[in-house]
């Protein structure tokens, strides 16, 4: 959980991505944070030597009093009250392996949405696979909609 007043976003470690999979897009945060953000993460896995795998689920929701540059607060006429810029994030990761990791694969996605005016969205999707523990390949794609329009990386 994050609760802060005038905190630089670089120091809000709770909002940073830890594994590159789950967290909040830094592009959707103001430079300094005043607000609250909470999240939860659950996972389930099985590991039998011949087969193993699992799933991780992440969800978070927060409200901040200052919107990022280029975005407006929810209700500009009521800015004196300090109504929030709301940010939500959700993610899932599924992974599996055969013969103790001889062959392994995982797929994941992280979706973040902010708003309410204007609505911003960013989604990152990725796949990773390994054979013989050393031959690995991965790919990820990030797409979003922000004040500058649609983008894809």
Buried (B, 14 or more C-beta within 10 A) or exposed (E): EBEBEEBEBEEBEBBEBEEEBBBBBEBBBBEBBBBBBEBEEEEEEEEEEEEBBBEBBBBBBBBBBBBBEEBBBBEEEEEEEEBBBBBBBBBBBBBBBBEBEEBBBBBBBBBBBBBBEEEBBBBBBBEBBBEEEEEEEEEBEBEBBBEEEEEEE
